[in-house]
Every structure is written in structure tokens, then in C-alpha cells.
Amino acid sequence: MNRERHMDPVQADLFDDLPDAVHSGGQPSEVCIGGRAARKGRRLRWVLNQPNGSGVIRFFGWVVAKVLRRVADEVTFDRASFESALARIPEGTLVIIAPTHRSYMDFLLCSYLFFDQPDLGIAIPHIAAAEEFARIPILGKLFEKAQAFFVKRGMRRQDYAELTTRVTELVKHKQTLQVFIEGTRSRSGQFMPPHHGLLKCIQETGQAATILPIALSYDRVTEEASFLRELAGAAKSDMRLSSLSGWATRMLRGKIKVGRIHIACGAPVKLDEFDRLQSVTEAVMGQLQRRTVATTFHLKSFLEHHPIEGVDLDWLCDAIRARGGRVLPSAFHSAQPVTALLERCMRYHWMHVFYAEVRAAFPDNPAIQHHIARNGFLQTPTMVTQPLHHNPQLDRLVSELFGPICRDYAIVADRLGAPGNFGDPISSTPLAILRENPDCFLPDLEGAFDALLRSRILSHGDERGTYRWGKRAEEIHEFKHKCALPGMPGAAGRH
């Protein structure tokens, strides 16, 4: 990449204090590159005239453009955010692309963007993909020719050595890499705990690198149906050629609609051999959360399920923007209804902008404190850090957003019953409680068990996924009492 100027990448979210247009000298923050709203010129001639890409990559570029016209209203990218980030990459550094991971589409969209917009100066990346893709007949070979390389889950020492050899070769030739630091796709829309394995391989090469966090925001995701089944308690399905080809066929036929897709780049994060990986990945996750956007489709869906006195779409948009979030317009009208479960997932596009002040308002509520610690990666000077003002609309909004979380944590404590002796086994699990209480949200039930483990009220059992009473088991009743928000039965009150 040839850039005339650069500033040092940072490990904190301080770069986002200014509007995007100021960052990039007035560059647009919404450029359409796909979907039905895109220009009609992205056909075979366009594919052949692009300056970068092998024959297989050009084929995928043509297919992706065709698919996006079938499934998406529009695909936009924030040019201002990319120009701002690219101006800060030092000359000669290795570039690592780190997208959010919500869909199989994520694998393709970044490469498609760089193929479609060669003037950005970002090479089409070599993509770290799960080994399951390599085992798919025909497609596995095509993915490999499209610059994918495959990573085993739960790597052994031998596997790690093989991966290090491959990564070292790519790094030696300064190839742009794409990694999914969240690991697996998020079924719920939550930001997943970051993984360090692949970044550790890169770090051990000694090559200084710059990570570009890229947030991909969707009105709806293409694998939504299977995700919702898993959130309702079904087992995760294995990746097979039949299921993947069926998914691709439905998209090509326009049977899946996702509405609007938006791509934005966060501030670059440096990675060298002396950096602490946890600090690096947390900075990346903070940028991904910062650059994830809500759309009016998400907010309308929330308000349809949770009408709040004094809160309409304009009020909610203003409240999000006042806290540093971004809301984009979407004209998407889905034929498939937005269920209550799906709406819970959509909230992760925007509810994080309220985390800092809600955490300050309820410092003794273990459900809120644990949920935010688990899901909130964003820490910037622009975020509100003072307790909530006593605004009736805001109070009601907070109750709708965080009340169900507190309820689910309290339900877990209630279902566990009277505490037993230290080490006594417990029959309950998050999935068992979900089956008894189908209105609960599985990620919150899992979060409650994690909170109880961390507070030593519970401990792990002998087998994976089982639990025992911990050393502080007697605190289970206090935990339940403190989880309640004002207005809930047994509420501990607001501080």
C-alpha cells in the first residue's frame, strides 16, 4: 500500500472523537457497492476489467455481485472511515483484516469490497477459514484458490506448528490476512470473546502488523433460521455440502432477503512482538462494537415488540446518536415476521451505547454488571459515564432493554433452589432451564451460570457442561434479590 502520510495506530478508541467527514476531508460515509440499489454495471465486463484478482476470485466477485442483487436492498461502505484508518497505517507494515463474524457472507464481503474498490489500496486478503470448509467437495478447493487457508478448531501442538509455517510464509511475502477473532459466527448478534491463536502465530513471526477492524452490519442475516433454532435449544448442525449448497441456492433464487448491509472500518490497532494480545484483541473488539450500526429496521422492530410511552423512532434515534452510536435508514420490509427472539438478537446493534451509564446507575446489580462486562468492549471518552438522569422515557427504555436480562439471571437463581453443600451436584443447566422457560434468552441463561461460577456460588462439575455448588453457595438468594430492577418483584432498588 502506498500512502503519502500516516499516524501511529493506537491501542485505544481515541480516534473516534471526530465525525467521519472530518477524518477524511469530506469523503462520503455511505457508498453503494451492491444490492438492488447498486449501478447495473457490475456484470461480466466489470469483473474482467477489475485490476486485481485471479480467475477464481473474479468468478467469486461476479457471483457475489449477483447474489447481493438478489438478497440485499443495498450494500454500502463507509469510505470516510476506511480513508481515515488507511492514512494511519505505517509504510511496510503487514495488514490484517479483522471483520465481525455474523454470517457466512462475512467471508466474502470484505474481499468483494476490496475487489470492487481497488483505489482503497487494500490487497484481496488471504482468509483464515475453519477446517470444515476444506472438507467440502469442490467448494473446498475453490475456496483455497480464492486465497482461503484452513485452521483447525482446538489445535494440538502439531497443528499449531503447521499453521505457524503457513502463516510465516504469508507474512514473509507481506500478504494481507483476514482473521475472525471472534472465532465462530455469533448466533445471537452478541460480540463474542476474542480468540488469540492466529494472532499469536503472526506475532511470533516478529513482523510488525496493523489490524483493521471492519464491522459488518445487517438488517437480517442469511442464516437466521438456523441460528434461531439453535437459540431455541436445537443442536448446532454440522457443515455439509448439501446444507451449504442449499443455502447458496436459496440466495441465488432470491428466497432469502437481508435488507441493508453496511461496512465500516474502525481505527487501526497495532500488533508487534511486544504487545499483550489481550489488550490488542480488546482494542479490536472495541472498534468493531464502535463501528457497528443500527438501522431504522432494527429500531422499528424493537418498538413494535415493546411500545414505550413517550418513545418513538425519532426519540430512539436521537438517544442513540447522542451516545456516539449511528443509525442508518432502511426501507426494508420483510415478508418474514420479526419474532421476539429475533428482536432480542437485533438489539446488539445498538444497546451497547447505553452500557456505560446503565452500569453506573446500577452498580450493585450482578446481572447488569456481569452482562455489560461480558458484552461491552467499547470504552471511549465520548461515552457517557455518569449515572442515568431521571428521564421517564429513558427509565422505561432501560427497563425494556435490561429488565429481561435481570429476569433471566433471577430465574436461574430461583431454579437452582436452596443451596446444597460444597461440591454437591446440580442437575440444572442453561438448556434445561430454557426448556422449562421458553421465553428466556439462552445467552442470558448461560451468562447467569457464568456469573455464578465467577462469584464461586457454583463450580464446574466433573463432566463438561455440569455444575456443582461452590464455596459461596449460600449467597444464591442474595444474588437473586440483587438481580431485580426497580419495578420487578423483589427489586433491590436503584442507586
N, C-alpha and C positions, 0 to 999 in steps of 0.2 A: 504494500500500500504506500502510495506517495502522497504525503500530506505536507503542506507548507509550514504548519505550526502545530504545536501540541503543548498541553499542560500535563502534569503528572496525574495518573489515575489516583483515585482515593479509595480508602477502605471504609469511608463513612458516606452517609447520604446527604452531604452538604451541598452537592452540586445542583440540587433541585429547587433552590430558593427562588430562582427567576423563572418567568414564563418561558415556554418553549420558543416562542418567536424571538425573544431577546437573545436566547442562546445561539441561535443560528442565523442571525441577521435577517429575520423575517421569513425564513423558509416555512413552507406550509406544514401544518401538523396533521393534515389528512390528505393523502394522495391515494387515489383509487388505482389498484393494480389487478383487480379481478372481480368475479361475480357478474351478475346481470347488469350492474351499473357501469362496468368497465367498457372501454372502447372495443369495437369489434375486430380490431386488427391483430389480436393475439391468435393467429392461425398458423398454418404450416410455414408461410413465408417469414413471419415474425420469428418462429423458432429457428429457422435456418440462418437468419440474419443476426442473431444474437452473437456477441463476440466470444463468449465463454461457454464451455461445456462440451463433453464428449457426446457421441451419438446417443448413448443411453440416457444421459442427463437431458439432452434435447427432447428425447421421446417422453421422459417424465414431465418436462416442462409443458409440452403440448397436452399431455393427459391431465395434469393438474389444472391448467387453464380451462380445459373443457369441463372438468368436474366442478370447478368453482362457479362456472356459469350455470350449472345445473342446481347446485345446493345452496349458494350464498346470494343474498341480495347485493352485497358489496363487500370487498376486501380492501381495507385501507391500511396505509402505514404512516407513521409519524416521521416525516422526513426531518423535521427540526430536531427531534430527539436523536436521530442517527447522526446527523451532521455535528451536533454538539458533542456526542460521545467520540466520534471518529477524530475530531480535532484534538482530542486529548490522548490519543494512542502514540506512545513514543515510536520513533523510527526503528525498524528492525526487530520489534517485539513479536512474539508469537501471539496470534489472535485466537481466542477460544470463545465460541458462541454458546451461551447458556440460556436456552429458552425455558419457559414454563412448560409443564407437561400435563395437558388436559385431554389430549386426543391423539390418535394415530396421525391426524393431519399435521401435528406439530413437526413430525419428521420431515415433511415435505415443504411446509410453508416458508421456513427461513431460506432453504435452498432456492425455492421458487422466487422469493423476493430478490435475492442476490443475482439470480439469472435474469430476472425482469429489469433490474435496475443496476446494470454494470457500472454506472457512474458513481455509485457509492464506494467502489473500490474494495469491496469485500469478496474474497475468493469463495467459490462454492465449497462448503466445508466437507471434511471427512466426518461422517456421523457415527458416533458410538451408539450401537443398537443392541438390544437384548439378543442373546444367542438363539432364542426361539425363532427369530426371523430367518436365521441361516438355514434352519431345518425345513423351511417351506419349499417344496419343489418349484423349480423355475424362478419363482419370485425371489428366493434367497440369492440366487446368482445375479439376478438383475439388480437387487439392492446393493450387492457387493460392487458391481460395475458402476453403480451410481454413487460410489465412494462411501459406502457403509462398511464399518468393521464391527465385529461382534464381540460382546462382553458377556461372560458367564455370570449368573447371579450366584452369590455365596461362593466366591472364588477360593480355591485352595492355593497353597503356596506355588505349585507348579503352574496353575492357571495365571496367577499374578505375574510370574516370570515371563510367560508367553505374551501377556498383554503389554508388559513393560517393553519387551523387544519391539513389538509393533508400534507402540506409541513413540518410542525413541526414534524409530526410523522416520515417522511422520514429522516429529519435532525437528529432526536434523535437517529436513528439507523445508522447514518453516511452513508446513501445510496448515491451513485454517482447520480447526477442530470444532466439532459440535458435541456437547455433552449435556445430558439431562441430570442435573444434580439432585433433582427430586426422586430419581430412580423411576419407579413405576408411575403410570398415569394416575392422577388424583381422581378417584371415583366421585368424590363429594364436592370438588371445587376448592377444597382446602389447600393451603400451601403445605407441602409435605416436608418433614425433616430432611435436611440436605445430606447427601452421601459424599464421602471424601475419596473413595478408592481410586477413581480415574484421575482426579486432580493430584492425588499423591504420586501416581505414576509420572505425570507431567512434571510435577515439582522436582522429583528425583533426577530428572534429566539435567537440572541446573540451568535450563533455559528460562529466562525471564519471560513472562506471559502477561497478557491483558485479557481479562474476561469481559465480554459484552453481555450483560443481562438483557434478554429480549422477552417481553411479556406479550403473550398471545391471548386476546380476549374474544370470546364467542358469545353470541346471543344464546345459542344452544350447541351442544357438541354432537358429533355424528354417532358416537357410541352410547348415547344417553340411555337407551332402553336397557342395555346390558348392565350399565352402571347402576340404574335404579333397582334392578333385580338383585344385584349384589348388596346394595344398601338395605334392601328389604329382607336380607338373610340368606339369599341363594349363594351357592359356592361359586367362586371365581372360575370361569370357563377357560379351558386350555386354548392356546392359539393353534388353530388348524387352517390348512389351505382352504377347506370348504367354508369356514366361517369368515375368513379374511376376504376370499373372493366374493362371497355373498354380500358382505358389507360394501366392497368396491362396486359390485354390480348395482346395488340399490342406489348408490350415489350417482353412478353414470346414468341411471334411468331417471334421476331426479326424485326418487322416492324419499330421500332424506333432505330436510330443509334446516339450515342452521342460522339463517338471518344474516346478521352483520358479523364480520371478523375484523379485528383491529390489531395491528402490530406496532409496538413501541419499544424503544431502546432506553435502558437505564444508564446511569453514569458508569463508566468503566471501573473495574476493580483490578488492581494489580495482583499478580501472583509470582513470587520468586522463591528461591530455596530457603529463605529465612522466615517467610510468613507463616503464621499459625493458621492451619487450614480451617479451623472452626471459625475464626474471625473472618477469613476470606469468604467462606460459604454463607455466613450470616449476612455479610455485606451484600452479597449477590442476591440472596433471598429478599433482603430489604428493598433492593432496587426493583426486583420483579413485582413485589407487592405494591411498591410506589407507582409503577407504570401500568399495572392492571387497571382497566377502565370498566365502569358500569355503563350500561346503555339504558335508554328510556324503556326498553322492553323488560329489562330486569326489574326496574323500579315499579313499572305498571303492574307486573306480576305480583310483586310484594304487596302493593296497595290493594289489589283485587282480593288477595287472601286475607289481608289484615287492614281493613279500613280503619283509619285513625282520625278522630275528631280534630280538625284544625290542620291536618297534614294532607296536602295534595301533591301532585307530581312536581309542581314548581317549587313548593316549600322543601321537598326532599332533595331535589337537585341543588338548590341553594345551600342547604345544610351540608351536603357532601362537598361541594366546591369550596365552601368556607373553611373546610378542614383539610384542604390540599388534595382532595380527590377530583376525579374528572368524570363527567357524564357525557356520552355521545348520543346523538339522536338515532333512533332506529325505527323504521317504518314496518318492521317485521310483524306479520300477522300469521301465527302458526295454526295450521289445521289441527295439530295435536294439542290438547289442553295442557296447561302447566299445572301439574299436581302439587299438592302441599309438600311432598318430599322433594320434588324438583326445585320448588321455590326456595327451600332451605339451602340447597346447593348453590343457587344463584346469588345468595347473599354474600358469598365470599368474594364477589367482585367489588364490594363497597363497604361492608360493615366494619372493616378494619380501620376506617378513618375515625371511628368513634372509640377505638380501643383505649387510647391514652387517657381520655377524660373519664371514661367509664371505670377504668382501673383505679383512677384517683378517687372517684366517687364512692367506690365500694371496696375499700382496702381489706376488709375482713371477710369478704365473701369468697370461700375457697373455689367455688365453681367458676366465678368470673375471673379470679386471679389465675387459676390454672388454665382455663380456656385461652386467655389472652397470652399467657406465657408460651403456650403450645402453638398458637396460631399467628401471633403478632411478631413479625420480623422487622417492621418498619419503625425506625427511630430517627426522626428528623427534627431540626429546630422549628419547622413550620407547623408541626403537630401541636394541638392543644394539650397541655399537661396539667391544667388546673381542673379541680372538680367541676362537675356539671353545674351550670346555672339552673335555678329552679324555673324552668320554662315548661309550661304544661304540655306543649306538643312534643318537646324533646323528651320529657319524662315518659310520655306514652310510647314514643318510638323506642326508647331504651327498653321499656318493659316488653314490647313485642319482639325485639331482637334478642334480648338476653334472658327473658323470662323462661322460654322453653329450654335453654341450656341449663339454667339453675334447676328447673323442674326435673330434667333427666338425671342430673347428678344426685338430686334428693331421692329420686325413685330408686337409684342403685343402692343408696344407703339404706333406704327402707326395706328393699327386697333382701338385703343381707341379714336383716333381723338383729336379734340380740347377739352381742359379741361372744365368741367362744374363747377357749384358752389358746394361748400362743401355740401356733403350729397345727391347730385343728383344721381339717379340710373344709372347703366351701364348695357347694355344688353349683352356685350361680356363676354365670359367665355373661359378658355383654350380649352375646347372641341369644342365650336363654331368656334374658330379661326382655330383649326385643320381641321375641315370640309371644311373651305374656303381655307386652305393651307395644303393639304395632305402631302407635302414634309417636313413639320415641324415635330419636335420630341416632343411628348406630354409632357414628363417630363421637357423639357426646357420651354415649354409654361407655365406649372404650376410653374416652377421656376421663370419665369418673373413676374407672378402675385404675387408670394410671395415676390419678391424683391420690387415691387411697394407698397405692403402692409407695408413692414418694413420701407420703406422710407416715408410713410404716403402720398404718391401720391394717393393711393387708400385706402379705408376702407372696412370692411365687410358689406354686406347688411343685411337685416332683416332675410332672409332665408339662410340656409346653401348653400354655393356654389355661392352666388350672391355678387355683389360688388357695391360700391358707390365711388364717388370722395372723396378724402381725403383732409386734411388741406393744403397739399402742391401740389395740383393738377397742379398748373401752371408749375411745374418742369418736366412735362412729356416730353416736347420737348428736354430739356437738357439731360434727361435720354436716349432718343432715340439717340441723337447725340453722346453721350459718349460711347454707346454700340458698335459702329463700330470699327472694327480692321483696321489697315492700309491696303489700297487697296480696302476696302469696300466703297460704296457710303456714303458720309457724315462722313468719318473717322475723329476722333479727333486727330489722330496721336499717335506715340509711345513715351513713356517716358524713 
